Amino acid sequence: MEGTAKYPEFNDLEILVKQGSDEELREFLGLVHPADIADLVEQVDEEGRRRIFTLIPRSVAADVLPEIEDHVLDEVIESVPDERMVHFVEEMDTDDAADLLAELTREDRRRILARIDASDSEEIRRLMGYDEETAGGLMQTEMVAVLKDATVSETIEEIRAQKDEVENLHFVFVVNEDKTLEGVLDLRDLILSTPERKVSEIMDPDVISVKADMDQEEVSNLFLKYNLISLPVVGDSGRLIGRIWFDDVMDVIEDEADEDFLLMAGAGEEELEELSVFKSVQARLPWLAITWVGGIVTSIILGHFEETMKEMVALAAFIPIVMAMGGNVGTQSATIVVRGIATGKIDYKDIGAFFFGQVAVGLILGMIIGMATATFVHFRHSAIEFSVVIGCAIVSVMGFSALVGTFLPAFFKRIGVDPAIATAPIISTTCDIMGIFIYLTLANLLL
C-alpha cells in the first residue's frame, strides 16, 4: 500500500464509517496506509470496526492488526468472525500471527489454528512456545536461505519462488546441509555477480546472529550498535531457525523506553491501558509506601536532633535545599545509568571508571552549589560556622547522592532486577534520609 490519503476532519471519517455506503468506505480505505487504518479502528465503535474489517482486503487487514494497540485488539478480535480471522492469520507474517493468537482464549486459538494450513499452524505454535520478551518471541520464520554450494542463478530463482512468502528481503542467509548458518549475502552482491558463481564465494562469513533465548533488550542493542536491518536467529547447535526484522525491534525499543519511564515515576504501563481506579492505586501504592516509610524515618531523625534545631532555628530553613540538591543529583545519576544500561553504552568492564566519574561530578557540583549557599548564609546570618556547616553538608549530600544514584541501578541489574525500579522512589527516599542525617549530624558536631 503506497502513499497515505490526506485526511479530512476525523469526525467526518467517523461519519463515513457509520453512515457512508460500502462503496464509499471501501474506496476511502483503499487510499489509507494500514497504520492510519489502525488509528481509525481504535477510535470507532464495535460496529464501525466490524464494517472496516469486512471491507478491507485480507492482505491489508494482515498489516492493520499488528498496528492496533493491545487494549483495543481484544475488542477487535471479538468483533471479527472466526472465518475471516482465519483468512487474516493466513496472510500475516508468522511472528505477527503468533502475537495475535496469543491474545485469544485457548479455545479460540485452538479453533483458528485447526483451520489454517498445517505447516503454518506448526510454525505459529512453535513461535508461541518462546518467551515473548526473547529473540524467539520476536522472530519470524519467513526468510530466504540457500545452501552454500548454490549458484547465484539458483539463489535468484529461490528468491523468485518465495516472493509471495517473504515480503521484506535485503539479505539471503547461507547454510550448510545441516541448516547451520554459514554466512549472509547482500542482494547487491548477488545481483552484481555472474550467474554461475557460488554464493560461498561472495557471502560474508562474519554474520551476526543471536540465540533464541536472548533477551529482547540485548537484541535491540545489537540492532542499534551495528545498524542492522535484519538479524538471523539460531538454535543451540547454530541451526538457522528464523530472523528478526528491524520494525519489531523498534517496537521493543519504544516499549522498553515507556516502561522504564513509567517505572522511574513509580507507575506502571497498565495505567496507560486501563481506566480502572483500583488498578492504578494498586500499581502506585507500593512505591508510595516506600516514600512514606522514608518520610517516617526522616521525621524520626528530625526528632532526634530536636535540641540542635532549637538552639539554631535557622537550620530548618535550609533543610529543603539540602534535600532537593541531593534528590536531584541522585535522580540525574540514576537516569544516566539506567539509560546507559538499556542502550548498552555502559559496560560492566568499565563500570568502575564510570562509577567514580559520576561521584566526582556530584562532588564538584556540590562544591559549586555549596560555596554559593555558604556565601549567601554568611551575608544573611553573619555566622561563619553556620556557613561552613551548610557548605559541607551540601558537598557531602550531593556526593553521597551521586554515589547512590550510580550504584543502585548497576547493582539491581547485576542481580537480575530491572534497574528502572531502583530510580525515583527508592533513590529519592534514600537521598532524603541520608541528606537530613548528614546535614544535622554536621550541625551537631560543628555548632
RODO-2510 file (C-alpha; in nm, 4 decimals, decimal comma):
residues 447
     n   res          X          Y          Z
     1     m     0,0000     0,0000     0,0000
     2     e     0,1719     0,3171    -0,1161
     3     g     0,1066     0,6704    -0,0045
     4     t    -0,1294     0,7999     0,2570
     5     a    -0,4584     0,9731     0,1985
     6     k    -0,4858     1,3299     0,3169
     7     y    -0,7408     1,3011     0,5921
     8     p    -1,0499     1,5161     0,6233
     9     e    -1,1552     1,6012     0,9781
    10     f    -1,1672     1,2880     1,1935
    11     n    -1,5336     1,3459     1,2757
    12     d    -1,6054     1,3223     0,9031
    13     l    -1,4268     0,9867     0,8916
    14     e    -1,6369     0,8548     1,1769
    15     i    -1,9488     0,9662     0,9942
    16     l    -1,8241     0,7881     0,6809
    17     v    -1,7700     0,4664     0,8776
    18     k    -2,1144     0,4899     1,0374
    19     q    -2,3251     0,6281     0,7528
    20     g    -2,1280     0,6025     0,4286
    21     s    -2,2032     0,3365     0,1701
    22     d    -1,9852     0,0278     0,1442
    23     e    -1,8522     0,1550    -0,1878
    24     e    -1,7501     0,4933    -0,0424
    25     l    -1,5875     0,3396     0,2636
    26     r    -1,4063     0,0721     0,0607
    27     e    -1,2715     0,3379    -0,1757
    28     f    -1,1513     0,5520     0,1134
    29     l    -0,9841     0,2618     0,2960
    30     g    -0,8059     0,1686    -0,0250
    31     l    -0,6213     0,5013    -0,0134
    32     v    -0,5150     0,4872     0,3518
    33     h    -0,1960     0,3386     0,4969
    34     p    -0,2515     0,0370     0,7295
    35     a    -0,1118     0,2305     1,0282
    36     d    -0,3707     0,5048     0,9704
    37     i    -0,6480     0,2477     0,9370
    38     a    -0,5350     0,1098     1,2737
    39     d    -0,5729     0,4582     1,4256
    40     l    -0,9236     0,4781     1,2819
    41     v    -1,0117     0,1330     1,4177
    42     e    -0,9072     0,2437     1,7662
    43     q    -1,1457     0,5411     1,7532
    44     v    -1,4689     0,3930     1,6146
    45     d    -1,7197     0,1697     1,7929
    46     e    -1,7633    -0,2072     1,7593
    47     e    -1,9967    -0,1812     1,4617
    48     g    -1,7532     0,0502     1,2840
    49     r    -1,4686    -0,1934     1,3409
    50     r    -1,6764    -0,4771     1,2035
    51     r    -1,7514    -0,2761     0,8879
    52     i    -1,3873    -0,1842     0,8354
    53     f    -1,2637    -0,5438     0,8620
    54     t    -1,5436    -0,6641     0,6388
    55     l    -1,4479    -0,4235     0,3585
    56     i    -1,0668    -0,4191     0,3589
    57     p    -0,8752    -0,6921     0,1704
    58     r    -0,7172    -0,9745     0,3686
    59     s    -0,3645    -0,8594     0,2899
    60     v    -0,4407    -0,5102     0,4213
    61     a    -0,6062    -0,6470     0,7360
    62     a    -0,2936    -0,8555     0,7986
    63     d    -0,0930    -0,5298     0,8055
    64     v    -0,3501    -0,3390     1,0125
    65     l    -0,3941    -0,5828     1,3015
    66     p    -0,0300    -0,5686     1,4276
    67     e    -0,0557    -0,1870     1,4410
    68     i    -0,3544    -0,1833     1,6784
    69     e    -0,2887    -0,1191     2,0478
    70     d    -0,3273    -0,4279     2,2677
    71     h    -0,6086    -0,2883     2,4800
    72     v    -0,8197    -0,2352     2,1643
    73     l    -0,7052    -0,5507     1,9858
    74     d    -0,9050    -0,7734     2,2228
    75     e    -1,2260    -0,5938     2,1259
    76     v    -1,1374    -0,6068     1,7555
    77     i    -1,0801    -0,9819     1,7668
    78     e    -1,4183    -1,0322     1,9325
    79     s    -1,5913    -0,8282     1,6605
    80     v    -1,4403    -1,0221     1,3667
    81     p    -1,5983    -1,3586     1,2719
    82     d    -1,3723    -1,6648     1,3067
    83     e    -1,3833    -1,7413     0,9355
    84     r    -1,2497    -1,4002     0,8423
    85     m    -0,9935    -1,4070     1,1236
    86     v    -0,8592    -1,7340     0,9824
    87     h    -0,8018    -1,5616     0,6470
    88     f    -0,6231    -1,2719     0,8193
    89     v    -0,3921    -1,5065     1,0128
    90     e    -0,3023    -1,6920     0,6931
    91     e    -0,1924    -1,3620     0,5342
    92     m     0,0144    -1,2449     0,8315
    93     d     0,3844    -1,2969     0,8944
    94     t     0,4354    -1,5783     1,1430
    95     d     0,5611    -1,3500     1,4205
    96     d     0,2597    -1,1207     1,3896
    97     a     0,0241    -1,4198     1,3717
    98     a     0,1766    -1,5676     1,6886
    99     d     0,1385    -1,2345     1,8717
   100     l    -0,2229    -1,2043     1,7570
   101     l    -0,3218    -1,5573     1,8578
   102     a    -0,1592    -1,5094     2,1970
   103     e    -0,4321    -1,2526     2,2665
   104     l    -0,7071    -1,5114     2,2142
   105     t    -0,8528    -1,7553     2,4638
   106     r    -0,7118    -2,1074     2,4469
   107     e    -1,0323    -2,2377     2,2870
   108     d    -1,0452    -1,9641     2,0191
   109     r    -0,6749    -2,0106     1,9479
   110     r    -0,7148    -2,3866     1,9096
   111     r    -1,0120    -2,3426     1,6780
   112     i    -0,8327    -2,0992     1,4436
   113     l    -0,5061    -2,2971     1,4363
   114     a    -0,7031    -2,6072     1,3404
   115     r    -0,8450    -2,4292     1,0340
   116     i    -0,5289    -2,2832     0,8832
   117     d    -0,2643    -2,4587     0,6764
   118     a    -0,0934    -2,7360     0,8758
   119     s     0,2627    -2,6128     0,8113
   120     d     0,1687    -2,2543     0,9053
   121     s    -0,0075    -2,3798     1,2170
   122     e     0,3018    -2,5735     1,3224
   123     e     0,5293    -2,2711     1,2729
   124     i     0,2968    -2,0440     1,4706
   125     r     0,2692    -2,2947     1,7565
   126     r     0,6487    -2,3178     1,7701
   127     l     0,6863    -1,9397     1,7854
   128     m     0,4243    -1,9156     2,0598
   129     g     0,6384    -2,1522     2,2669
   130     y     0,9089    -1,8870     2,3070
   131     d     0,9015    -1,6213     2,5772
   132     e     0,7583    -1,3086     2,4135
   133     e     1,0446    -1,0976     2,5535
   134     t     1,3188    -1,3028     2,3863
   135     a     1,4646    -1,3215     2,0367
   136     g     1,2486    -1,6289     1,9731
   137     g     0,9390    -1,4287     2,0617
   138     l     1,0370    -1,1578     1,8118
   139     m     1,1467    -1,3705     1,5178
   140     q     0,9564    -1,4750     1,2073
   141     t     1,0195    -1,7855     1,0004
   142     e     0,9720    -1,6152     0,6608
   143     m     1,3202    -1,5812     0,5093
   144     v     1,5306    -1,6958     0,2159
   145     a     1,8085    -1,9415     0,2963
   146     v     2,0210    -2,1263     0,0380
   147     l     2,2953    -2,3871     0,0535
   148     k     2,6496    -2,2531     0,0343
   149     d     2,7108    -2,4581    -0,2820
   150     a     2,4185    -2,2915    -0,4630
   151     t     2,4984    -2,0679    -0,7585
   152     v     2,3923    -1,7067    -0,7986
   153     s     2,1418    -1,8125    -1,0632
   154     e     1,9866    -2,0764    -0,8359
   155     t     1,9671    -1,8276    -0,5497
   156     i     1,7832    -1,5737    -0,7632
   157     e     1,5358    -1,8454    -0,8668
   158     e     1,4814    -1,9312    -0,4994
   159     i     1,4073    -1,5664    -0,4219
   160     r     1,1526    -1,5558    -0,7037
   161     a     0,9923    -1,8759    -0,5799
   162     q     0,9402    -1,7215    -0,2334
   163     k     0,8364    -1,3722    -0,3439
   164     d     0,4847    -1,4167    -0,2060
   165     e     0,6055    -1,5553     0,1289
   166     v     0,8943    -1,3190     0,2069
   167     e     0,7945    -0,9547     0,1685
   168     n     1,0933    -0,7751     0,3211
   169     l     1,4124    -0,9030     0,1651
   170     h     1,7552    -0,7405     0,1840
   171     f     1,9730    -1,0399     0,2665
   172     v     1,9892    -1,4089     0,1839
   173     f     2,1137    -1,6419     0,4554
   174     v     2,3620    -1,9123     0,3589
   175     v     2,3534    -2,2521     0,5324
   176     n     2,5156    -2,5943     0,5031
   177     e     2,3426    -2,9319     0,4629
   178     d     2,2525    -2,9342     0,8346
   179     k     2,0988    -2,5850     0,8025
   180     t     2,3767    -2,4415     1,0193
   181     l     2,4233    -2,0718     0,9469
   182     e     2,7420    -2,0151     0,7438
   183     g     2,7076    -1,6556     0,6258
   184     v     2,4905    -1,3794     0,4850
   185     l     2,4629    -1,2477     0,1310
   186     d     2,3694    -0,8900     0,0415
   187     l     2,1289    -0,8601    -0,2526
   188     r     2,3582    -0,6045    -0,4145
   189     d     2,6466    -0,8520    -0,4210
   190     l     2,4113    -1,1188    -0,5513
   191     i     2,2825    -0,9080    -0,8402
   192     l     2,6285    -0,7869    -0,9427
   193     s     2,7811    -1,1376    -0,9510
   194     t     2,7928    -1,3718    -1,2502
   195     p     2,5147    -1,6382    -1,2644
   196     e     2,7453    -1,9412    -1,2338
   197     r     2,9359    -1,8152    -0,9307
   198     k     2,8734    -1,9932    -0,5959
   199     v     2,7282    -1,7960    -0,3059
   200     s     3,0027    -1,9270    -0,0739
   201     e     3,2478    -1,7157    -0,2750
   202     i     3,0616    -1,3883    -0,2295
   203     m     2,8879    -1,4281     0,1084
   204     d     3,0019    -1,2559     0,4262
   205     p     3,1017    -1,5311     0,6736
   206     d     3,1204    -1,2866     0,9672
   207     v     2,7453    -1,2849     1,0210
   208     i     2,5991    -1,1548     1,3472
   209     s     2,3392    -1,3926     1,4907
   210     v     2,1566    -1,4437     1,8207
   211     k     2,0253    -1,7389     2,0177
   212     a     1,6503    -1,7750     2,0533
   213     d     1,6623    -1,7199     2,4304
   214     m     1,8465    -1,3849     2,4159
   215     d     1,6581    -1,1052     2,5951
   216     q     1,4837    -0,8595     2,3644
   217     e     1,6726    -0,5633     2,5118
   218     e     2,0038    -0,7227     2,4174
   219     v     1,8669    -0,7885     2,0687
   220     s     1,7653    -0,4250     2,0270
   221     n     2,1101    -0,3144     2,1447
   222     l     2,2680    -0,5220     1,8666
   223     f     2,0418    -0,3606     1,6067
   224     l     2,1369    -0,0140     1,7297
   225     k     2,5074    -0,0882     1,7645
   226     y     2,5541    -0,2418     1,4191
   227     n     2,2753    -0,0556     1,2293
   228     l     2,1118    -0,3854     1,1319
   229     i     1,8051    -0,4325     0,9130
   230     s     1,7513    -0,7974     0,9935
   231     l     1,9162    -1,0452     1,2288
   232     p     1,9258    -1,4269     1,1995
   233     v     1,8202    -1,6381     1,4972
   234     v     1,9890    -1,9730     1,5549
   235     g     1,9333    -2,2706     1,7811
   236     d     2,1863    -2,4075     2,0298
   237     s     2,3600    -2,6023     1,7522
   238     g     2,3846    -2,2969     1,5253
   239     r     2,0966    -2,4127     1,3060
   240     l     1,9103    -2,1253     1,1393
   241     i     1,5543    -2,1088     1,2745
   242     g     1,4304    -1,7582     1,1919
   243     r     1,5066    -1,3904     1,1561
   244     i     1,4161    -1,0685     1,3364
   245     w     1,3100    -0,7692     1,1293
   246     f     1,4010    -0,4167     1,2407
   247     d     1,0405    -0,2948     1,2748
   248     d     0,9795    -0,5456     1,5559
   249     v     1,2892    -0,4162     1,7335
   250     m     1,1675    -0,0571     1,7013
   251     d     0,8538    -0,1630     1,8878
   252     v     1,0714    -0,3182     2,1601
   253     i     1,2799    -0,0024     2,1987
   254     e     0,9663     0,2095     2,2292
   255     d     0,8022    -0,0297     2,4761
   256     e     1,1146    -0,0558     2,6922
   257     a     1,1566     0,3218     2,6974
   258     d     0,7914     0,3667     2,8014
   259     e     0,8259     0,1010     3,0699
   260     d     1,1463     0,2499     3,2120
   261     f     0,9981     0,5999     3,2135
   262     l     0,6868     0,4852     3,3985
   263     l     0,8829     0,2730     3,6454
   264     m     1,1092     0,5693     3,7206
   265     a     0,7945     0,7601     3,8131
   266     g     0,6746     0,4746     4,0337
   267     a     0,3841     0,3918     3,7998
   268     g     0,3072     0,1083     3,5588
   269     e     0,2234     0,0612     3,1924
   270     e    -0,1235    -0,0623     3,2827
   271     e    -0,2158     0,2954     3,3715
   272     l    -0,1889     0,3854     3,0026
   273     e    -0,4127     0,0966     2,9048
   274     e    -0,6558     0,0599     3,1927
   275     l    -0,9047     0,3109     3,3232
   276     s    -0,9589     0,1164     3,6473
   277     v    -0,9033     0,3377     3,9503
   278     f    -0,8374     0,0292     4,1643
   279     k    -0,5607    -0,0975     3,9333
   280     s    -0,3963     0,2454     3,9268
   281     v    -0,3990     0,2576     4,3072
   282     q    -0,2633    -0,0981     4,3227
   283     a     0,0221    -0,0116     4,0836
   284     r     0,1308     0,3070     4,2628
   285     l     0,0785     0,2108     4,6270
   286     p     0,3987     0,0025     4,6762
   287     w     0,6187     0,2868     4,5518
   288     l     0,4356     0,5479     4,7565
   289     a     0,4702     0,3178     5,0589
   290     i     0,8485     0,3328     5,0156
   291     t     0,8311     0,7126     5,0111
   292     w     0,6015     0,7096     5,3164
   293     v     0,8465     0,4927     5,5109
   294     g     1,1244     0,7326     5,4117
   295     g     0,9204     1,0227     5,5436
   296     i     0,8645     0,8473     5,8753
   297     v     1,2371     0,7748     5,9089
   298     t     1,3171     1,1377     5,8234
   299     s     1,0755     1,2613     6,0902
   300     i     1,2442     1,0323     6,3465
   301     i     1,5834     1,1770     6,2539
   302     l     1,4482     1,5304     6,2884
   303     g     1,3108     1,4392     6,6308
   304     h     1,6493     1,3052     6,7362
   305     f     1,8118     1,6404     6,6516
   306     e     1,5332     1,8471     6,8059
   307     e     1,7610     2,0106     7,0641
   308     t     2,0149     2,1079     6,7984
   309     m     1,7426     2,2747     6,5904
   310     k     1,6046     2,4572     6,8937
   311     e     1,9452     2,6121     6,9534
   312     m     1,9859     2,7035     6,5871
   313     v     1,6394     2,7625     6,4384
   314     a     1,7888     2,8805     6,1090
   315     l     1,8941     2,5218     6,0385
   316     a     1,5346     2,4344     5,9471
   317     a     1,5209     2,6999     5,6762
   318     f     1,7898     2,5221     5,4733
   319     i     1,6607     2,1646     5,5045
   320     p     1,4633     2,1907     5,1741
   321     i     1,7657     2,2991     4,9706
   322     v     1,9878     2,0239     5,1150
   323     m     1,7269     1,7549     5,0417
   324     a     1,6430     1,8956     4,6970
   325     m     2,0060     1,9060     4,5838
   326     g     2,0660     1,5500     4,6996
   327     g     1,7492     1,4122     4,5428
   328     n     1,8091     1,5831     4,2084
   329     v     2,1709     1,4700     4,1748
   330     g     2,0764     1,1131     4,2722
   331     t     1,7950     1,1006     4,0180
   332     q     2,0157     1,2505     3,7439
   333     s     2,2891     0,9918     3,8028
   334     a     2,0352     0,7091     3,8142
   335     t     1,8709     0,8224     3,4901
   336     i     2,2090     0,8260     3,3121
   337     v     2,2952     0,4779     3,4415
   338     v     1,9547     0,3256     3,3602
   339     r     1,9606     0,4666     3,0079
   340     g     2,3236     0,3659     2,9589
   341     i     2,2483     0,0073     3,0625
   342     a     1,9353    -0,0057     2,8448
   343     t     2,1214     0,1109     2,5331
   344     g     2,4357    -0,0922     2,6018
   345     k     2,6535     0,2194     2,6274
   346     i     2,7588     0,1290     2,9808
   347     d     2,9584    -0,1928     3,0038
   348     y     3,0459    -0,3652     3,3317
   349     k     3,4066    -0,3798     3,2132
   350     d     3,4435    -0,0059     3,2683
   351     i     3,1719     0,0422     3,5294
   352     g     3,4351     0,1317     3,7911
   353     a     3,5633     0,4326     3,5980
   354     f     3,2072     0,5423     3,5227
   355     f     3,1118     0,4994     3,8881
   356     f     3,3936     0,7194     4,0164
   357     g     3,3303     0,9697     3,7385
   358     q     2,9688     1,0192     3,8468
   359     v     3,0706     1,0584     4,2127
   360     a     3,3320     1,3160     4,1086
   361     v     3,0664     1,5055     3,9138
   362     g     2,8409     1,5037     4,2213
   363     l     3,1210     1,6334     4,4435
   364     i     3,2205     1,9105     4,2003
   365     l     2,8593     2,0225     4,1628
   366     g     2,8295     2,0067     4,5412
   367     m     3,1320     2,2317     4,5845
   368     i     2,9928     2,4899     4,3438
   369     i     2,6446     2,4963     4,4962
   370     g     2,7811     2,4549     4,8497
   371     m     3,0093     2,7578     4,8150
   372     a     2,7279     2,9668     4,6680
   373     t     2,4932     2,8668     4,9516
   374     a     2,7597     2,9209     5,2197
   375     t     2,8287     3,2699     5,0822
   376     f     2,4590     3,3523     5,0926
   377     v     2,4291     3,2222     5,4521
   378     h     2,7329     3,4215     5,5642
   379     f     2,5933     3,7510     5,4343
   380     r     2,2441     3,6699     5,5597
   381     h     2,3276     3,5482     5,9116
   382     s     2,6863     3,6704     5,9643
   383     a     2,7762     3,3299     6,1082
   384     i     3,0905     3,1692     5,9695
   385     e     3,0333     2,8361     6,1487
   386     f     2,6794     2,8097     6,0113
   387     s     2,8101     2,8848     5,6611
   388     v     3,0689     2,6064     5,6895
   389     v     2,8008     2,3583     5,8043
   390     i     2,5718     2,4403     5,5110
   391     g     2,8535     2,4264     5,2556
   392     c     2,9996     2,0994     5,3849
   393     a     2,6536     1,9438     5,4141
   394     i     2,5661     2,0207     5,0508
   395     v     2,9001     1,8853     4,9232
   396     s     2,8635     1,5669     5,1295
   397     v     2,4980     1,5098     5,0436
   398     m     2,5428     1,5647     4,6682
   399     g     2,8485     1,3374     4,6586
   400     f     2,6639     1,0666     4,8510
   401     s     2,3538     1,1014     4,6322
   402     a     2,5599     1,0660     4,3138
   403     l     2,7124     0,7508     4,4628
   404     v     2,3687     0,6036     4,5454
   405     g     2,2202     0,7051     4,2099
   406     t     2,5050     0,5336     4,0253
   407     f     2,5424     0,2243     4,2432
   408     l     2,1810     0,1110     4,2923
   409     p     2,0778     0,0716     3,9246
   410     a     2,4051    -0,1104     3,8450
   411     f     2,3559    -0,3362     4,1485
   412     f     1,9962    -0,4161     4,0573
   413     k     2,0997    -0,5017     3,7008
   414     r     2,3735    -0,7293     3,8312
   415     i     2,1298    -0,9323     4,0444
   416     g     1,8809    -0,9623     3,7593
   417     v     1,6270    -0,6959     3,8621
   418     d     1,5093    -0,4284     3,6187
   419     p     1,7229    -0,1240     3,7139
   420     a     1,4381     0,1136     3,6333
   421     i     1,2660     0,0149     3,9590
   422     a     1,5656     0,1451     4,1559
   423     t     1,5251     0,5043     4,0448
   424     a     1,2900     0,7752     4,1651
   425     p     1,1039     0,6152     4,4599
   426     i     1,3960     0,4288     4,6196
   427     i     1,6783     0,6687     4,5361
   428     s     1,4977     0,9889     4,6285
   429     t     1,3881     0,8345     4,9592
   430     t     1,7412     0,7143     5,0391
   431     c     1,8891     1,0517     4,9483
   432     d     1,6344     1,2364     5,1623
   433     i     1,7021     1,0229     5,4688
   434     m     2,0798     1,0400     5,4416
   435     g     2,0719     1,4052     5,3394
   436     i     1,8918     1,5181     5,6509
   437     f     2,1064     1,2884     5,8672
   438     i     2,4346     1,4221     5,7237
   439     y     2,3175     1,7843     5,7499
   440     l     2,2054     1,7677     6,1111
   441     t     2,4985     1,5489     6,2186
   442     l     2,7424     1,8082     6,0833
   443     a     2,5458     2,0851     6,2548
   444     n     2,5528     1,8945     6,5829
   445     l     2,9294     1,8390     6,5598
   446     l     3,0427     2,1789     6,4325
   447     l     2,7967     2,4097     6,6047
***
